[in-house]
Amino acid sequence: MNTNGNIYTVVYSTIIVVLVAAILAFASSALKPMQDANIKAETISQMLDAAGIQAKDVPTTNEQILDKYAETVEEAFVVNIEGQKVSELSIARANIELIDNLKAQNAKLKDEALLPVYKFKNGKTVVPIYGAGLWGPVWGYIAFNDDLKTIAGAYFDHASETPGLGAKIKDDPAFRALFQGKAADFTQEPAFAIVKGAAKDNEVDAITGATMTSKGLSAAIAAWLKAYAPYFINNAPKAEEPVSEPEAETTEE
Amino acid sequence: MDAKIKETLLNPIFKGNPITVLVLGICSSLAVTVELKGALVMSLSVIIVTGLANFILSLLRNTIPMRVRIIVQLVVVAMLVILVDEILKAFAYPVEKQLSVYIGLIITNCIVMGRIEAFALGNKPFASLLDGLANGAGYGLILVIVAFFRELLGSGTLLGARIIPESFYEAGYMNNGLVILPPMALILIGCIIWVQRSLQKDLQEK
């Protein structure tokens, strides 16, 4: 047979491409459940790290991560941008629900985004952030203490930031540690910022050599905290009754 | 026949190593050798992809229209790479997250295309499969050697486990930051090529 004729070439190419497409489509749908389970466990482990329950780099299986979450979470629900609770997320071990399509929520952050709030039994409230870094998306989880102001911890991740520079938002524990003890000011805009030469309580230092990643992460945090601001302001404990402030010792008069 | 199979299998490991002798696949060997674990997974992926790509294209070799053969090769290689990526995503998610960019780059790894053009299109499927596996292994061997030194000297660990004891650090020993960066990988590969050329006189130019 003449394998160099035009008709043969066209038919051959078509068959190969359709065959390959079919194989890939089959593999993709067959492996999807396992991949989704991995992504879910990854998301939860980032929250647990931010809330200070279990460090992310401790090797664990997906099952252990889900167990840990079911054990330590108190409630999870969705609020709208007015700060009202719109629905509950199941926290039962058999059916853990998350809002993990942050990209989709980010697109409608100004009006009808579903904003998840995860409250843990250790008093921490964890919320996600999502935005654009230099090369691709950056996202993460920020944990607040029960005064809903002070940051207890943060975990950030990225798709393709530069290793050694922008990737430090994830790889450098020292950068993440900067967030601990800082406090977001929800009455301001931005409520929290990553800047050069941080001076205020709601600022941390940017990463040297990763200006664009730092700016992107800062914008992501600002945009998401702005969306969460009504919820945080409405639900923050009143200033007259300080919750658990070790410095506030006014008993001796 | 037996000797020929042996030759196909052993030649790419040392005498005709794709990295040190053919100087193919250098970019990815600089990128994925910071840690031993990443290098091992990358090696395994490349072995599977080169082996299967050689096998499949050798089966098809008499039917492929000459004018579109590169495109047909690319389609098959791309399919295998995406399959490897999807399988890693399902069964080794943390590794996939770390390597995803480089796994995609296997498609452009010169070794894969090079072996298809040079071997698979002119040989029987079984011999091509062996040739692909052996070339992948030759690539992997260099990767693992480089990654061994880079992880040991750069981070003081192997496969994530601490090798250099804390007491060394207290005595003033420090990890070498340069080893973490790609230039040092190139220097290490240079050293390996140097050693190989001094052992194997026929590689030296007159």
Interface residues (C-beta under 8 A of the other chain):
Chain A: T3 N4 Y8 T9 Y12 S13 I16 V17 V20 I23 L24 A27 S28 L31 M34 Q35 N38 I39 E42 S160 G164
Chain B: N62 T63 I64 P65 M66 R67 V68 I71 V72 V75 V76 A78 M79 I82 L83 E86 I87 K89 A90 F91 Y93 K97 V101 I180 L181
